[in-house]
Amino acid sequence: MVARVAGVFDEKLTEAIANSKILVVGAGGIGCEILKNLVLTGFPQIEIIDLDTIDVSNLNRQFLFHKEHVGKSKAQVAKDSALSFNPNVNIVAHHDSVISNDYGVSYFKQFNIVLNALDNRVARNHVNRMCLAANVPLIETGTAGYAGQVELIKKGVTQCYECQPKAPQKSFPGCTIRNTPSEPIHCIVWAKHLFNQLFGEEDPDQDVSPDTADPEAAGDAGSTALTSETSSGNVERKSTRAWAAETNYDPEKLFAKLFGDDIRYLLSMENLWKKRRPPTPLSWDSLPGKDNIEIQHSGLPDQRVWSVYECAQVFAASCKALQTDLKSRPEGDHLVWDKDEKSAMDFVTACANIRSHIFNIPLKSRFEIKSMAGNIIPAIATANAIVAGLAVLRAQALLKGEIEACTSVYLRPKVNHRGQLFVPEKTLTPPNPKCYVCSPKPEVALACNLKHLTLKDLNTAFKEGLNMQAPDATVEGKGLVVLSSEPGETDHNNEKTLEEIGLNDGCALLVDDFLQNYEVRVRLQQEDEEKTWRLVTDADSPMLGPKEEKTANGSSGSEPKPGPSRSKEDSDSDMEIIEEDDDGEPKPKPPKRRRTEMTDEVVELC
């Protein structure tokens, strides 16, 4: 290919390319373009890792895939398609998660360069740490609409992906989601939680029933809400899933409970409606839009806003389809919500819009709700192609030894005042000396109330705050094992507080993650006022904990330090921001407020 054409590259680069081995992580929008560029350039040894399968929605920007590939492995199809451009390349495809134990430090060490084309922070954090441990240069890429960036991460030379804190996820109070929604997104979060309660993995922190613990609804709220039997016959407050199973997922009874009984229950919380417009309960037999003739819509079907009656019909049909799917699975199995699965998306759209109508919130089209529920940023194929091209150019510069030329480059949606569409930084950004990942001796403080924080909460803090996968912790100087990633080894202490297991203010823990080959020293700081934990890298830059109040710009009160140009927005190759994944890991549960995370929403439960 190009590298073999005389005069295109100098001898040094031609030889370097011929002897190189490249790893591409991600085969989405940017990943497909990177792979295509690599094989056309003439890189002879390439491996690609991607866990996903191809969906119809991918075909508008991932040009190595076609209609007949839907449902197949992205990595494998990308390999097969790329080989049609250059059959002389040796490509190894892995349909797997890069976080798997199979891809340890020794695996990463075999590559000259790693190129990231990922769509979530968890995987990015992991690859960042593996490349640091293996001392392999990493080229990080991302796009968001018309914007994008390419950045080099090299141990000891540039800042790493975690040198600066990322913008926090948008959060919503749980009592707002359950009791007083005021925006479409509140109803969408509620609908996704309802999907999990009925068909998915149950989580008590995602309860959709009225929240009687809402501090704004103090008193005898709801005590007389259900004194008489309703049309659904549901007068007992019980598990939504258990009750739904008893009714055989009857759509009319589900509707009566969710959009009738529960709303009347909320209306009994009179304090909530002193300054708000109260919601309006609905009845299955008298729904708005039932007698109206469907208005002709000139746009795409998904862009038409359904009437409440239409939503109820879609709700009924999707309930039946999802119940059938659930019954076809092994005992104890559950469904996983997917924006690209028709019945799942129909269910969330219908429920969100019905609830929106009840609370006098404007209804949205299925297309709009899918964008919000999946947190989708419009994908621009040209942006992906440009960023992928820049990434391969940076890879060539690295092979030539021109590290100083590998400054970060930013693709702007429109030209700046200097007439630039591509804006490079003048120099490499050095590592943050206080980084708890890439500094020579990583150290961080964990501020918490040792009398309240449990060992289970500590494990959560390491996983969420320090982005670890399988943390182990020992007391420095004593070797006492406090936390073990081995199942069952320390589980008996999960509900004990840190004080009860002998940890005190100033105590240091050596915390390591064998999956990431990463170790950090964690100092415990007693703070009596702390309801939960927060990480502190130094006196001037506290890192947000799960419950700390945020200012408008996402900082914790003090001025944020200048971060990497990349961190202004977390961009993704596939334009889908899926925050902290779908692990459903439990969050710390302090006495009065706790925060739970469901896929891309973070909810604070009052």
N, C-alpha and C positions, 0 to 999 in steps of 0.2 A: 504494500500500500504506500501511503505518502512517505513513510520513513525509508522506504526502499528506493524511492526516486532520487536519483543523483542530483545534488545541488539544492534540494529543498531544505535539508537540515545539514549542519556541519557534522564532521566525522564523530566528534565527541558525543553529540546528542544522539546520532544514529546508533552508535554503539551502546549508549546508555539505555535507549529504548529497547534495543534487541535483547539486553540482559536483564530487563526489569520484570518485576512481578507486581501486579496491581490488584488491590481489593476494592470492590465497589459495594457499599452497604446501602441497599435500597434499590428497587427496580421500578420506581414510580415515574412521575413526570420528569424529574431531573435525572434519575437513575438511567432511564431508557436513553436519554440524550447523551449522557456521559459514556455509556457502553458503546453506543453507535460511534461516537467520536474516537474512542480508544481503538476500536477495531479498524476504523478507516485511517487512523494515524499509523497503525502498524504495531501497536503494543502486542507482544506475542503471548503473554501469560496473564490471564485475568480470572479472578474468582468473583462471584456475585452472590450476595445473601439477601433473601427477602422472604418474609413469612407469609405474605398475602397471596390471595388468588385474584384473578382478573375479574373485574365487574364491568358491566355495560357502561357505567359512568366514566370509566377510565379511558374509553376509546377516543374521546375527543382531544386528548393531549398526550397520550402514551402510545406513540406511533409504531412501536414494535409489536403492538397487540392488535388483533382484528376480531371480528364478531365470533368467528369459530373458536377463538381462544378463551371465551368467557367461562369462568369456573376453573381454569387451569392455573398452575403455579406461575407467578410472575417471573421468578428467577429463571425457570426452565424455558419458558416461551421467549423471554428476552434473549437468552443464550441462543436458541435455535434461530431466531430472527436475525440476530447480529452476525451469526456465522454465514448467513446468506450474502452479507456484504464482503466478508473476508473469511473464507473457509480455512485459511492457514493459521488462524488464531486458535490457541488452546484455551477454551473457556470452561470453567467448572462452576456449575450452578448449585446453590444450596437452598432448598425450600425449607427454611428454618428460621428461628429467631437468633439474632446475633448475640443475645444475652444467654444463650444456651451454654452449658458447661463445656460443650465440644469446641468452643472458640475461646480458648484461654490465651494467656500471654505468649506461649510458645507458638500458637497458631498465627498471631499477629506479627511475630518477629520474622516470619518468612517473606513478608512483603516489603517492597521499597517505599510504597506510598499507599495510604488508605484514603478513599474518597467517600465522604458521607453524603447520602441523598435520602435522608430520613424524614419522617413526618411526626415525630414525637420526642419529647425531652428525655424521657426515661432511657430510650435507646441511644440518644445522642450523648447523654451523660456517661453511659456505659462505654461506648466506643471511645470517647474522649479519654477515659481512665485507662482503657486497655492500650491505647496508642502511647500514652504517657509511660505506662509500665514497660511497654515493649520498645520505647524510644523510636517509634516510627512516625514520620510526619503525617499529619492528618489534614486534608483539605475539606473544610466544612462549607456546605452550600445550603441555600434556601431561597425560596421565592414567596411573595405574597402579592397576588395580583400582578401589577406591572413593576413592582419593586423586587429587588433581590440582592444577594451578596455572596461573595466567595472569600473565605478567610483561611489562612494557614495557621495550624496549631502545631508547634514543635516544642518539645520539652526543653525548658531552660532558655528558649529564644523568644517565644511569643507567649502571650497570655493563652490560657486554655479556655475551653467552652464554659467552665464554671468559675472563672476568675472574678466575674462580676455577677451580682444577683440578677435574675431575670424578673420581668414584670410579673406580679402575682396574678393568679387567676381571678376572674370576676366572681364575687360571692354574693349570695342572697340569704337573708335571714330565713331560717326554716319556718318560723311562724308566718312570714309573708307568703311563702310557698303554700302552706297548708290552710291559712286563714284569710289573708287579705291580699291576694294578688292584685297588682295594678298595671302590669305590663304583659304583653304576649309571652315573653321569655319565662315569666313566673309560671304561666299555665303549661308551657312546654316542658319545663323541668318537672312539674307535678305529673304530667302525663307520662313521662319517661319513668318516673318512680312508680306510677301505677302499673305500667307494663311489667316491671320487675316484681311487684307485689303479686300480680296475677299469674304471670307466666315465667318470670326470670328467677334470678337468684335473690332470695328474700334478704332484706336488710332492715332491721328494726329502725335504723336511723333514717330510712326513706319512707316512713309511714305517710300515707296520703290523707288519713282521717283528720278531722279538726283537731287542732292542738289546744287542749284544755289547759296546758301549762303556760300558754301565752301570757306574759306578765301584763299585757295591756287589757286582758279579759279577766282580771281578777274578780273573785266573788263566786256566786253560785252559777257560773256560766254553764249553760247546757243542761241544768238539772231537770228542766221540764220539757226538753226538746222533743223527746220521743215517748211521751206518756201514753200515747195511743198507738195502736198498731197501724202501720201504713200499708199502702198497696203492695209493697214488696214483702211485708211480713217480717221485716228485719228490725226488731226493736232492741236486740241485744248488741252491745258494742263488743265486737270480737274481731279476730284477725280477718283482714280483708280477703286473704287467700283462702282461709278455711271456710268462710261464708260463701265465697264464690264457688268453691268446689262442691259445697252442699247443694247449691242451686244448679249444678251442672253448667256453670257459666252462662246462665240464662241472660241474654242481653237486656231484656226488659227489667228484670230484677236488679241487675247490676246498675243499669241506668237510674232506676228509682232510688237506689241507695246512694250512689255517688253524686247524682245531680239533683236529688230531691231531699232525701232524709238528711244527708250530711249538710246540705245548705241550710235546711231548717234548724239544724243543730247549731250551726254558726250564727244564725239570726238570733238565737237565744242568748248569745254573748253580747248583750246590748252595748257594753262599753266600746266594742269595736266599731260601732256604726254611729257614734255620736257626731263624728266629723267626716264620715265616709258615706258614700251612697251604698246602701245595703244590697246584697246580691238577691237575685230572683230565682227561687227554685223552679225546676222544670218538671213537667209531667209528660210521660211517653205519648199519651193520647192527644196532646194539644201542643204540638211543637211549631214554632214559627217557620213559615215557608212550606208547610205541608200542602196548602191549597194553591200555592203560587206556581205558575208555569215557569219552567226553567228559562232563564234569560239567555239568549244567544251570546256566546262569548267568542270573540274573534281570535284570541290568543291560544296558546297551548293549553290542553286540558288541566295540567297541573297548576296553571297560573290563574285559574278561576277560583274565586272564593265560594265555598259551598254554603248553602243555607243550613240552619240548625237542623232542619228535618233531614237533609242529605247527610249531615254529619252523623246523625243518629242511625241512619241506614248503614253507613260505612262502619260505624262502631259495631253494629250487630254482626255484619258480615266478617269483619276482622276478628271479632271475639271467637266466632265459630271456627275460622281458619286457624287461629293461633291455638285454640283448644285441641283441634285435630292434630296439629303439629306436635303439641306437648304430649298428647296421648301416644303418639307413635314412637316416642323416645323411651329408653330404658327407665325403669323405676328409679326415682330420685334425680333424674336428669332435669335440666331446665333450658329455657330458651335464652338467647342472648340478643339484645336489641341491636338491630343493624338498620341504618338509614336507607340502605339499598334493598332491604327485604320488604316487598310490597305490603304484606299484611301488617308487619310491625310499624311501618311508616304510616299506613292508613290509620292504624289504631291511635298513634300519638297525635296525628293531625286532627282526627275527629274529636278525641277527648280534650285536646288543648282548645279547640275552637268552641266546643260546647261550654267548657268552663269559662272561656273568655266572654261568651254571651251572657252567662249568668252574672259575671262581675262587671258588665258594661265596658268591656275591653274590646277594641276593634278586632275583628276576625282576620285571619291571614290565609293565603292560598297554601296548598300543599307544598308548592315549590319554596315559598318563603319559610314555612315551618321546617322543611327539610334542611334548608340552609342554616337556620338557627339551631335546630336540634343536633345536627352534625357538625356545627361550628365551621361551616364551609366558607372559605374565601374563594372568590371566583378565580378559576385557573386560567392562566394565560400561557399558551404553548410557546409563544415567542420568548417570553421571559425565561421559561425553563431552558430553552435552547441556548439563549445568550449566556446564562449562568453556567450551564454545562460546558459551553465552549471556553469560558474563562477558567473554569476548573481544570480542564485539560491543558490549557496554556500554562497554568501555574504548575501543573505536574511536570511539564517539560522543563520549566525553569528550575525546578527542584533537582531534576536529573542532571542538569548542567551545572549544579552547584551554586546557582545564583539565588541564594536564599534571601538576600537583601532586596531583591526585586519582587519578592512574593508578598507585597503588602496587600492588605484587604482592599477589595474593589466592591463598589456598591452601584447597583443598577437603580436609577431613579425613574419614577413614573413620567417625569418630564424634565427637560433640560434645566439646569440651575442657572444662576446669574452669570456664570462663566461660560455658558453654552455647553456644559458637559452633561451627557447622559450617563456615562460611566465615570464614577468619582472614586479615584484611588486614594488611599492614605499615603502620606509622604514617607513614613517610616513604619517599620514593624512595631506593633504594640507590645511592650515588654510584659512579662508575667507580673501579676499582682503579688507582691511579697507576702501579703496576708492571706492568700488563697488557701483554703483548707483542703485543696486537692493537689495542686502542682508545686507548692512551696517545698523547700528541702525538708523541713520538719513540720508537716501539717498539724495545726492545732486550732481548736475552736472551743469556746465556752458554751455550756448549756445552762442557761438561766432558768430556774424552776423552783417550785416549792417542794423540797425533798419530803415533806410530810404528806403531800398529796399525790405526787407523781408516782405511778406504779411502774413495775418492771415492764408490763405490757405497753404502757405509754412510752417508756424509754426506747423500746424496740421500734415503735412507730416513729419516734423522733429521729432515730438513725435512718430509717427507711425513707421518710419523707423529707426531713431536713437535710440529711447528708446524702440522699439519693443512693443508699446502699441497697443491695439485693439480699444478702444473707449475712447480717452483722453478727460478729462475736465480740464480746467485751470482757476484759479482765481488769482487775484493780492493779494499777501501776505499783511495782515494787513488792506486791504480795502474790501475784499470779492467781488470785482467787477468781474463778469464772463466775461472772455475773449474768452474762447473757450468752446463749449458745444457739447456733443455727442448726444444730442437730435436733431433730424432732424429739420432744419430750424431755430433753436433758435439763432444762431450767423452767419448764412450763409450770411446775408446781409453785413457783414463786411469782407467777404473772400478776396476781392481784395484790401482792405485797408492795408497800411503798418503798422508795429508795432508802428512807431512814430505817425502816424495819429490817432491811437486808444489810444494814451496817454502813451505808454510804452517807458521807457528811459533806458539809461545805468545804470546798477546796480539794476534795478528793479527785484524783485523775484516773481516767479510764483509758486503756489502750484498746481501741476499737478497730477491728479489721474485717475486711470482706474478701474471702478467698476467691470468690468469683471474679472480682475486679483487681485482685492483687493490690489492694489499697488499704492503707492504715492511717489512722488519725488519732491524735491525743485529744481527749475530751475532758475539760475541766468542769466540774460541777459547781454552780454558783447558787447559793440559797437566796431566794427572793420571796419573802413572805407574801407579797402582794400578787405574785404570779399565779394565775388560775391554771396555766398550762406552761408549756416550754417555749423557749425561743433560743435561737443560736446567735452567738456574738463572736465575730471574728476579731474585733479589736474595740477599743473604747469608743471610737468614732463612728463605727459602721455596724450597728446591730442588725442582724438578719431576722426577718419576720418569722415568728412562730405561727402556728396554725390559727391562733385566735387573736393575735395582736391587731389592734385597730389600725387601719390604713388611712393615709391622707389621700387626696384626689390623685396624686401622681404615683401612688403605690409605695411611697417611702414610709418609714416608721417614725416620722417626725423630724429627723435630722436631714440635712441636705444630702442626697445620694451622691456617691462618688462618681466621677466620670466613668461610665462603663464602656465596653467595646462598642464600636459602631453597630455591630451585629445586634446587640441586645436591645435596641430600641423597639424591636418587634421580633417575636419568635416566628420565623418563617418556615414554611414547609414545602417539600418538593411536590406533594400532592395537593397542596392547598387545604388540607384538612388538619386543623389543629385539634389533636386529641390529647388533652392534658393529663399527664400522669397516668395515662392508660386506664384500663378497666379492671385493675387488679381488685378493687373493692377492699383494699386493706383497711382495717379499723383505724379510726382516728382517736386521739386522746379524748377522754370524756371527763372533763372537770365537772364540779358539782352543778353549776348553773347553766353554763353555755358549752356546747360542744359543736364540733364542725365535722361534717361528713362530706365525702366526695363521691360523685356518681359520674363516671366517664368524664365529660368535659364541663360539668358544673360543680362548683363548690358551694355547699349550703351550710349556713350556720344555723343550728337548731337552737331556738330559744328555750 
